[in-house]
């Protein structure tokens, strides 16, 4: 009777997970403003001007042509924040369910439910599920690929090989970073002696299917990579810098794990990460919070890896993690890309799976451990929604203030943020931009003089200054001969209204 009762509870528990995942991903979906990268994504899926067909534009989309294609049609109905983010939120819910089905095949019902609960409340996945970007699609198809590979690994055949190739194709078309997963799976087959017989035959078929489907974008991807310029590491958050091999560089790895567990709304916010002088300064302020998360998730990760090794299931996890982390690290050392948590997305579902394997099997201990981890992650989710300093850059709010108070003769200066401002602004004041990162002080001054000549008032939208004007040259120039007449602080944005100083006239 007890076993029958436990069996009957499984569909109910899975339903609770699905509802919880949906509520957390669709809650306040349109509350936060689009930030710059989301605006650039809108530009990637809208029909181009100048006589170029959308099909040609799609072929040059090297980030996420599958996501762009889906959004091209989805966006024809509405253009609100909630509507445009909805496909990503739906993909996040599907990811939770796919993780459940994958883990159930791999390790049984209890581990699958634990993993589904962990993914459902995970702030990292919720954050990207609520963003108008391709990362939610990428995560969904990564987990689908893991599920397809599990079927293939158990019984390699024509059917399982074709399905694996299709799943990997969808992942690669969601974002080129899925190639890290392909490398990890190939490494796993090599080190476990599977490059023979049916595994080799139908594995080659899966690889061939993937190459054929992705082939129209391979040349464009190579062309794109050749044009990438080295990033300036000094302008990146201290926890992501890889310009050296000392302790600061090594801190990038534990921070990624911290972000996987707690998202970006627990501990230091984005501005603090960029402006922190050192890792110890961050630890000094947020040490207790970081230690609590590290202790709880670290213990679960160690227990999970131990269980996977005991059950001889660790090879797949280790191979995918090594391939992903290794390739991203090489890109960071070469200064192609910083070692950012989102670039390690292929490793993220396996991180959640490892934590799920570390949840105790005893019923009472299981409930306590799972509830504790979920409660800590939900705390971060609450901060994400209701603590302004963790919110996305509020370009929409800043433009609303400008629209209510602008006057003839005003100019809006939005360094590096012009596309985002133009998306929201419906007035007729000019919107100017200047990217000061590669200009000296005199060049910036000359550009500003041309942009503001004859203007009495200038709205300066200061957003992400570490990228757009780390030295503060723009504000220095504006404050020479002008005064700050108003200042507004919004999440991620400082909006300042400058007015020309009145010219004093001496009277006899």
HELIX and SHEET records of a PDB file:
HELIX    1   1 UNK A    2  UNK A   26  1                                  25    
HELIX    2   2 UNK A   36  UNK A   45  1                                  10    
HELIX    3   3 UNK A   54  UNK A   59  1                                   6    
HELIX    4   4 UNK A   65  UNK A   74  1                                  10    
HELIX    5   5 UNK A   81  UNK A  107  1                                  27    
HELIX    6   6 UNK A  109  UNK A  121  1                                  13    
HELIX    7   7 UNK A  123  UNK A  129  1                                   7    
HELIX    8   8 UNK A  135  UNK A  154  1                                  20    
HELIX    9   9 UNK A  158  UNK A  174  1                                  17    
HELIX   10  10 UNK A  176  UNK A  178  5                                   3    
HELIX   11  11 UNK A  179  UNK A  191  1                                  13    
HELIX   12  12 UNK A  197  UNK A  226  1                                  30    
HELIX   13  13 UNK A  233  UNK A  235  5                                   3    
HELIX   14  14 UNK A  238  UNK A  240  5                                   3    
HELIX   15  15 UNK A  247  UNK A  262  1                                  16    
HELIX   16  16 UNK A  270  UNK A  275  1                                   6    
HELIX   17  17 UNK A  279  UNK A  310  1                                  32    
HELIX   18  18 UNK A  314  UNK A  333  1                                  20    
HELIX   19  19 UNK A  341  UNK A  344  5                                   4    
HELIX   20  20 UNK A  345  UNK A  357  1                                  13    
HELIX   21  21 UNK A  363  UNK A  386  1                                  24    
HELIX   22  22 UNK A  388  UNK A  390  5                                   3    
HELIX   23  23 UNK A  395  UNK A  405  1                                  11    
HELIX   24  24 UNK A  418  UNK A  424  1                                   7    
HELIX   25  25 UNK A  436  UNK A  438  5                                   3    
HELIX   26  26 UNK A  441  UNK A  452  1                                  12    
HELIX   27  27 UNK A  465  UNK A  468  1                                   4    
HELIX   28  28 UNK A  473  UNK A  478  1                                   6    
SHEET    1   A 5 UNK A 430  UNK A 432  0                                        
SHEET    2   A 5 UNK A 411  UNK A 413  1                                        
SHEET    3   A 5 UNK A 457  UNK A 463  1                                        
SHEET    4   A 5 UNK A 493  UNK A 500 -1                                        
SHEET    5   A 5 UNK A 482  UNK A 490 -1                                        
END                                                                             
